[in-house]
């Protein structure tokens, strides 16, 4: 497996670890080529030191870490360096995987695919792509590159390179049906298959004791738990709360960190809602289910961009796995999951009035009905999005791809 992200990284970066563990639990020998942990703060974790290579074994899985230039801030230059530096290091040392039957490539960012292409070309190892976000849209439509001419040139180059990457894959998994349909028109030899992400189910599970120790027990709380970046449109939730002066006991809680944490705090002060908003900082992953369970509902939010219509954010799966109601301010497949399961409230992303209406529904829904929504969320997660479903699907794709390995 090749992934820029791996344990002990948290949030959305924890999914590659869940995949590796699930495949190992199904009896497969798993090796992971990854970077030094830095997500979401853009700094290498304490206990790690960047060097040319570092091998370790975690839960019986062999891990090789190679260097990159970590950055998760607003600088396009530093972010680009982070993406290309890992791709360069992984490609240079991808021969560590030359004895494997098949390579699962966790494709975010898309530059990670360079290592898999090299492994296939030199050693004949087939690869399966697990596509987590659409490129080049992630780079261009999100405004990552500001200059329109540079953005257009980058889009042409990325499209040409991605067509080669998809064409060389023996399998393409996408995290949603919409993304799978989109990828089918991008040059692959095999149809893309929808394999939704799952979470580490040893951590994210229903919490029976929901006593509050962090949040005020006298308020209704909606919590956002995860990385706090530009694309999450979290200012919309703060502005929505500002519209709900008639619900003084409704509060917002943010657990996590990121580039918009400080601007959000300033916004709460500017709007006069700071007394109704808690910024809790980051917590260890093991403590997250208990913390999340202190809130009445979990917020899942992204900007209203076409590339996100085929995205199912990992925060949705984590919340559903914990049996918690959802406020879903994401268009497309994520909203469809919530509607189909009947496990929360759907709002138009980026629409302050719509998000305010969803927050109002949380405040006005009885605790019994919120609990029923949570139970429906857990059931839908297990049936549609859980580890047993996703890992079996990936295992079948990997087995089929391994049959094409050149010897």
Beta strands, then each sheet from edge to edge (+ up, - down):
strand 1: 31-35
strand 2: 53-58
strand 3: 61-66
strand 4: 102-107
strand 5: 126-131
strand 6: 171-174
strand 7: 192-194
strand 8: 220-225
strand 9: 250-255
strand 10: 277-281
strand 11: 297-301
strand 12: 326-329
strand 13: 344-346
sheet 1: 1+ 3+ 2-
sheet 2: 4+ 5+ 6+ 7+
sheet 3: 10+ 9+ 8+ 11+ 12+ 13+
end
